Amino acid sequence: MDFEWDETKRLKNIKKHALDFIDAVVLFSNPHLTGLAKTIDAEERQLATGMIEDVCVNAVFTMRGSTIRIISMRRARDAEKQRYQKIFSS
Protein backbone atom coordinates (compact mmCIF):
# COMPACT_ATOMS: atom_id res chain seq x y z
CA MET A 1 0.00 0.00 0.00
CA ASP A 2 1.27 3.44 -0.92
CA PHE A 3 0.24 6.60 0.92
CA GLU A 4 0.45 10.30 0.15
CA TRP A 5 -0.76 13.55 1.69
CA ASP A 6 -0.26 17.28 1.60
CA GLU A 7 2.61 18.06 3.99
CA THR A 8 1.16 21.43 5.09
CA LYS A 9 -2.17 19.73 5.87
CA ARG A 10 -0.31 16.98 7.79
CA LEU A 11 1.39 19.54 10.03
CA LYS A 12 -1.92 21.36 10.65
CA ASN A 13 -3.56 18.03 11.53
CA ILE A 14 -0.81 17.25 14.07
CA LYS A 15 -1.39 20.64 15.72
CA LYS A 16 -5.19 20.39 15.70
CA HIS A 17 -5.75 16.69 16.47
CA ALA A 18 -2.34 15.44 17.69
CA LEU A 19 -2.51 12.72 15.00
CA ASP A 20 0.09 12.27 12.28
CA PHE A 21 -0.89 11.14 8.78
CA ILE A 22 2.21 8.92 8.83
CA ASP A 23 0.38 6.73 11.36
CA ALA A 24 -2.37 6.03 8.82
CA VAL A 25 -0.17 3.13 7.71
CA VAL A 26 -0.98 1.48 11.07
CA LEU A 27 -4.69 2.22 10.70
CA PHE A 28 -4.87 0.58 7.28
CA SER A 29 -2.72 -2.39 8.41
CA ASN A 30 -5.19 -3.26 11.18
CA PRO A 31 -8.87 -4.24 10.86
CA HIS A 32 -10.83 -1.13 9.89
CA LEU A 33 -14.21 -0.04 8.58
CA THR A 34 -14.58 2.01 5.43
CA GLY A 35 -17.51 3.90 4.02
CA LEU A 36 -18.29 6.75 1.69
CA ALA A 37 -17.85 10.12 3.39
CA LYS A 38 -18.84 12.39 0.48
CA THR A 39 -18.03 13.39 -3.07
CA ILE A 40 -16.35 16.75 -3.65
CA ASP A 41 -15.67 17.97 -7.19
CA ALA A 42 -16.15 14.42 -8.53
CA GLU A 43 -13.58 13.07 -6.03
CA GLU A 44 -15.01 10.29 -3.87
CA ARG A 45 -13.86 10.67 -0.28
CA GLN A 46 -14.04 7.71 2.03
CA LEU A 47 -13.92 7.34 5.80
CA ALA A 48 -11.84 4.67 7.54
CA THR A 49 -12.38 3.91 11.23
CA GLY A 50 -9.79 1.85 13.06
CA MET A 51 -7.18 1.68 15.78
CA ILE A 52 -3.80 3.34 16.08
CA GLU A 53 -2.30 1.87 19.25
CA ASP A 54 -5.16 2.21 21.75
CA VAL A 55 -6.88 5.17 20.06
CA CYS A 56 -9.87 4.74 17.75
CA VAL A 57 -9.48 7.17 14.85
CA ASN A 58 -11.20 8.24 11.64
CA ALA A 59 -9.27 9.05 8.51
CA VAL A 60 -10.82 10.72 5.48
CA PHE A 61 -9.05 9.57 2.33
CA THR A 62 -9.39 9.20 -1.41
CA MET A 63 -7.87 6.72 -3.81
CA ARG A 64 -5.51 8.05 -6.47
CA GLY A 65 -4.94 4.95 -8.55
CA SER A 66 -3.53 2.45 -6.06
CA THR A 67 -2.33 5.18 -3.66
CA ILE A 68 -4.26 6.15 -0.53
CA ARG A 69 -4.28 9.95 -0.18
CA ILE A 70 -4.96 10.99 3.42
CA ILE A 71 -7.05 14.15 3.68
CA SER A 72 -7.67 14.36 7.43
CA MET A 73 -7.51 12.27 10.58
CA ARG A 74 -9.12 12.72 14.01
CA ARG A 75 -10.16 10.74 17.07
CA ALA A 76 -13.39 8.83 16.51
CA ARG A 77 -16.56 10.10 18.16
CA ASP A 78 -18.34 7.91 20.72
CA ALA A 79 -20.90 6.53 18.24
CA GLU A 80 -18.12 5.76 15.74
CA LYS A 81 -16.10 3.95 18.43
CA GLN A 82 -19.13 1.92 19.47
CA ARG A 83 -19.81 0.88 15.88
CA TYR A 84 -16.18 -0.18 15.44
CA GLN A 85 -16.12 -2.08 18.76
CA LYS A 86 -19.42 -3.83 18.01
CA ILE A 87 -17.95 -5.27 14.81
CA PHE A 88 -14.37 -6.01 15.92
CA SER A 89 -14.61 -6.82 19.66
CA SER A 90 -13.96 -10.43 20.52
PEFEN-V57054 format. One record per residue. N is the residue number from 1. RES is the residue in one small letter. PHI is phi as a letter, one per 20 degrees, with the letter a starting at -180 (NA if undefined). D_FIRST is the distance of its C-alpha to the first C-alpha in Angstrom with 1 decimal. Layout:
# PEFEN-V57054
{{N/RES/PHI/D_FIRST} {N/RES/PHI/D_FIRST}}
This chain:
# PEFEN-V57054
{{1/m/NA/0.0} {2/d/d/3.8} {3/f/c/6.7} {4/e/b/10.3} {5/w/a/13.7} {6/d/e/17.4} {7/e/f/18.7} {8/t/f/22.1} {9/k/f/20.7} {10/r/g/18.7} {11/l/f/22.0} {12/k/f/23.9} {13/n/f/21.7} {14/i/f/22.3} {15/k/f/26.0} {16/k/f/26.3} {17/h/d/24.1} {18/a/l/23.6} {19/l/c/19.8} {20/d/d/17.4} {21/f/g/14.2} {22/i/g/12.7} {23/d/f/13.2} {24/a/f/10.9} {25/v/g/8.3} {26/v/f/11.2} {27/l/g/11.9} {28/f/f/8.8} {29/s/e/9.2} {30/n/e/12.8} {31/p/g/14.7} {32/h/b/14.7} {33/l/e/16.6} {34/t/c/15.7} {35/g/a/18.4} {36/l/f/19.6} {37/a/e/20.8} {38/k/a/22.6} {39/t/d/22.7} {40/i/c/23.7} {41/d/l/24.9} {42/a/m/23.3} {43/e/e/19.8} {44/e/f/18.6} {45/r/d/17.5} {46/q/d/16.1} {47/l/d/16.8} {48/a/d/14.8} {49/t/d/17.2} {50/g/a/16.4} {51/m/d/17.4} {52/i/c/16.9} {53/e/l/19.5} {54/d/d/22.5} {55/v/d/21.8} {56/c/e/20.9} {57/v/c/19.0} {58/n/d/18.1} {59/a/c/15.5} {60/v/e/16.2} {61/f/b/13.4} {62/t/c/13.2} {63/m/e/11.0} {64/r/d/11.7} {65/g/m/11.1} {66/s/e/7.4} {67/t/d/6.8} {68/i/e/7.5} {69/r/d/10.8} {70/i/f/12.5} {71/i/d/16.2} {72/s/b/17.9} {73/m/b/17.9} {74/r/b/21.0} {75/r/f/22.6} {76/a/f/23.0} {77/r/f/26.6} {78/d/g/28.8} {79/a/f/28.5} {80/e/f/24.7} {81/k/f/24.8} {82/q/f/27.4} {83/r/f/25.4} {84/y/f/22.4} {85/q/f/24.8} {86/k/f/26.8} {87/i/e/23.9} {88/f/d/22.3} {89/s/f/25.4} {90/s/d/26.9}}
